[in-house]
Amino acid sequence: MTQASYPALRLRRTRASAWSRAMHAENRLNPSDFIWPLFVTEGSQMEEPIKSLPGVSRWSVDLIVERAREAHAAGIPCLALFPNTQPERRSDDGVEALNPDNLMCRAIRAIKDAVPDIGILTDVALDPYTAHGQDGLLDEAGYVVNDATIDMLIGQSLNQAAAGADIIAPSDMMDGRVGAIREALEEEGHANVQIMAYAAKYASAFYGPFRDAVGSGGLLKGNKKTYQMDPANSQEALREVALDIAEGADSVMVKPGLPYLDIIARVKDRFEVPVFAYQVSGEYAMLEAAAAVGAGDRDALVLETLLAFKRAGCSGVLTYHALHAARLLGA
C-alpha cells in the first residue's frame, strides 16, 4: 500500500478534537453488546451479596424479575441465568437439572411472564446440580465420562427450552454435545432456540468467585482439566470451534475473556461467525479491586476493557458490569 510520509501525513490530525476522534472510531460500545449474568437463589425478597464478587448478589426469583426490568430499560437484550442449587437438591447424578420446576426453570418462566421481550440464555452443565461440583457424571475412578453426560445435557437443554429459554449455552466441554442437543431441540419442536457453544473454555484460574456464587466451589473434587482446555493451547481452540460450528452452534464463546483476546481474534478471522466472550468473575473482581485502591477510574476501566472485546471481534460480551456499562453509555 502506497502511503504518504511525514509531514504530509500526520496521524495526529484526526485525533486532535473530540468530534474527529468520534468520527474515526473503528469500534463502538452499545448496551445491545452486553449479556448480563445473574445468579438465582431460593426464597422471596432475598438478596445474598457474594463476598468474592463485590457488587454482585444472588437474587430470589421475584427480585431477578426486577433485575430483568432494569436490564430491559437500559437496553440490554439478554440475561444469562445461573442457579445456586440448595445442597439437599444436589446429587452425584445431578438429576435436579431435569426437574421442570427447578430454580432455573422457575426463573425463566417468571422473567418471560414479566419481560417477554428480553432474551434468556441458560447454562447447560451439571456443576450447579452435582454433589461433587464437576460438570458431568463420574465413573468409579472419578473421571468425568463423556457420552453418559451428554444424555443428561440433552434432558437439561430440553427442560430449559420448554420453560422458555431462548439460547442454550452448553458450558461443559463434552465432545459431541452440541450436535446431540441441536438434534434433540429440532425433534422436540424448538427449532428457533439458539445454541451458543462454550467452544473454547479454558481450565482457568479466573473462575473462583463464580464457583462461590453457584455454590460449587467448596464441593469441587479435583479439577476440570480433563475436559476444559489447557491455557497453553490456541490451535486446539480452533479445532474445538470448528467442531461446534459443524454440529450446529449458532454462535461460539471464548472463556475467559481478556487473557484470551488472541483466541477471540483468531476465531473471528478464521470462521467469521458470531463470537462472544465471557468476562469472567475473576476478571470482574480484579477490576473492582483495582478501582477500590485507586489504581484506575472504575468507569474508564470498565468501558476500556469492554471495548477491547469489540476490537478483538466480539459480537457481544457476557459481563457482570453490563448494567453499569449500559447506564454509562446511555448517560
Backbone hydrogen bonds, N-H to C=O, Kabsch-Sander energy under -0.5 kcal/mol:
donor,donor_aa,acceptor,acceptor_aa,energy
8,A,5,S,-1.2
9,L,5,S,-1.3
10,R,8,A,-0.6
13,R,10,R,-1.9
14,T,11,L,-0.6
15,R,12,R,-0.9
16,A,13,R,-1.3
21,R,17,S,-2.3
22,A,18,A,-2.3
23,M,19,W,-1.9
24,H,20,S,-1.9
25,A,21,R,-0.5
25,A,22,A,-0.8
33,D,30,N,-2.7
34,F,31,P,-1.7
35,I,317,V,-2.6
36,W,78,C,-2.0
38,L,80,A,-3.2
39,F,57,S,-0.7
40,V,82,F,-2.6
41,T,59,W,-2.4
47,E,45,Q,-0.5
48,E,58,R,-2.5
50,I,56,V,-2.6
51,K,49,P,-0.7
53,L,50,I,-1.7
56,V,53,L,-2.5
58,R,48,E,-2.3
59,W,39,F,-2.8
60,S,46,M,-2.1
61,V,41,T,-0.5
63,L,60,S,-0.6
64,I,60,S,-2.3
65,V,61,V,-1.7
66,E,62,D,-0.8
67,R,63,L,-1.9
68,A,64,I,-2.2
69,R,65,V,-2.0
70,E,66,E,-2.2
71,A,67,R,-2.6
72,H,68,A,-2.5
73,A,69,R,-2.3
74,A,70,E,-1.6
75,G,71,A,-0.5
75,G,72,H,-1.1
76,I,71,A,-2.5
78,C,34,F,-0.7
79,L,119,G,-2.4
80,A,36,W,-2.3
81,L,79,L,-0.5
81,L,121,L,-2.2
82,F,38,L,-2.0
84,N,40,V,-2.7
85,T,83,P,-0.8
89,R,86,Q,-1.9
90,R,87,P,-1.4
91,S,129,Y,-2.0
94,G,91,S,-0.8
97,A,94,G,-2.0
98,L,95,V,-2.0
99,N,96,E,-1.4
102,N,99,N,-1.9
106,R,102,N,-2.4
107,A,103,L,-2.1
108,I,104,M,-2.4
109,R,105,C,-2.4
110,A,106,R,-2.2
111,I,107,A,-2.4
112,K,108,I,-2.6
113,D,109,R,-2.2
114,A,110,A,-1.7
115,V,111,I,-3.8
118,I,115,V,-1.7
119,G,77,P,-3.0
121,L,79,L,-3.5
122,T,167,I,-2.7
123,D,81,L,-1.1
124,V,169,A,-2.3
125,A,123,D,-0.6
126,L,135,D,-1.9
129,Y,126,L,-2.3
130,T,126,L,-1.4
131,A,91,S,-1.3
139,D,143,Y,-2.1
142,G,139,D,-1.9
145,V,137,L,-2.4
145,V,143,Y,-0.7
150,I,146,N,-1.9
151,D,147,D,-1.5
152,M,148,A,-1.2
153,L,149,T,-2.4
154,I,150,I,-2.5
155,G,151,D,-1.6
156,Q,152,M,-2.5
157,S,153,L,-2.6
158,L,154,I,-2.5
159,N,155,G,-2.1
160,Q,156,Q,-2.1
161,A,157,S,-2.7
162,A,158,L,-2.3
163,A,159,N,-1.2
164,G,160,Q,-0.8
164,G,161,A,-0.9
165,A,160,Q,-2.3
166,D,120,I,-2.1
167,I,120,I,-2.1
168,I,194,Q,-3.2
169,A,122,T,-2.7
169,A,167,I,-0.5
171,S,124,V,-1.9
171,S,169,A,-0.5
172,D,124,V,-0.7
177,R,174,M,-1.2
180,A,176,G,-1.6
181,I,177,R,-2.4
182,R,178,V,-2.7
183,E,179,G,-2.3
184,A,180,A,-1.9
185,L,181,I,-2.7
186,E,182,R,-2.2
187,E,183,E,-2.3
188,E,184,A,-1.8
189,G,186,E,-1.4
190,H,185,L,-3.1
193,V,190,H,-1.5
194,Q,166,D,-2.4
194,Q,192,N,-0.5
196,M,168,I,-2.2
197,A,195,I,-0.7
197,A,251,S,-2.2
198,Y,170,P,-2.0
199,A,197,A,-2.3
199,A,253,M,-0.5
200,A,253,M,-2.1
202,Y,200,A,-0.6
202,Y,255,K,-2.6
203,A,229,M,-3.5
204,S,202,Y,-1.9
207,Y,204,S,-0.6
208,G,205,A,-0.5
210,F,207,Y,-0.5
211,R,207,Y,-1.9
212,D,208,G,-1.6
213,A,209,P,-2.0
214,V,210,F,-2.1
215,G,211,R,-0.6
215,G,212,D,-0.6
216,S,211,R,-1.7
217,G,211,R,-1.9
219,L,216,S,-0.7
220,L,216,S,-1.6
221,K,132,H,-1.7
222,G,220,L,-0.6
227,Y,224,K,-1.3
228,Q,224,K,-2.7
229,M,201,K,-3.0
233,N,230,D,-2.3
238,L,234,S,-1.3
239,R,235,Q,-1.6
240,E,236,E,-2.4
241,V,237,A,-2.5
242,A,238,L,-2.3
243,L,239,R,-2.1
244,D,240,E,-2.2
245,I,241,V,-2.4
246,A,242,A,-2.2
247,E,243,L,-1.6
248,G,245,I,-1.3
249,A,244,D,-2.3
250,D,195,I,-2.1
251,S,195,I,-1.6
252,V,274,P,-2.2
253,M,197,A,-2.4
254,V,276,F,-2.3
255,K,200,A,-2.4
260,Y,257,G,-2.4
261,L,258,L,-1.2
264,I,260,Y,-2.0
265,A,261,L,-2.4
266,R,262,D,-2.1
267,V,263,I,-2.7
268,K,264,I,-2.5
269,D,265,A,-2.4
270,R,266,R,-2.3
271,F,267,V,-2.6
272,E,267,V,-0.5
272,E,268,K,-1.8
276,F,252,V,-2.8
277,A,316,G,-1.5
278,Y,254,V,-1.8
279,Q,277,A,-0.7
279,Q,318,L,-2.7
280,V,278,Y,-1.3
282,G,206,F,-2.3
284,Y,280,V,-2.3
285,A,281,S,-2.8
286,M,282,G,-1.9
287,L,283,E,-2.0
288,E,284,Y,-2.4
289,A,285,A,-2.3
290,A,286,M,-2.6
291,A,287,L,-2.4
292,A,288,E,-2.1
293,V,289,A,-1.3
294,G,291,A,-1.3
295,A,290,A,-2.7
296,G,290,A,-0.5
301,L,297,D,-2.7
302,V,298,R,-2.6
303,L,299,D,-2.3
304,E,300,A,-2.3
305,T,301,L,-2.1
306,L,302,V,-2.0
307,L,303,L,-2.2
308,A,304,E,-1.6
309,F,305,T,-1.0
310,K,306,L,-1.3
311,R,307,L,-2.5
312,A,308,A,-1.8
313,G,309,F,-0.8
313,G,310,K,-0.9
314,C,309,F,-2.4
315,S,275,V,-3.2
316,G,275,V,-0.9
317,V,33,D,-2.6
318,L,277,A,-3.0
319,T,35,I,-2.1
319,T,317,V,-0.7
320,Y,279,Q,-0.5
322,A,319,T,-1.4
325,A,321,H,-3.2
326,A,322,A,-2.8
327,R,323,L,-2.2
328,L,324,H,-2.0
329,L,325,A,-2.5
330,G,326,A,-1.6
331,A,327,R,-0.6
331,A,328,L,-0.8
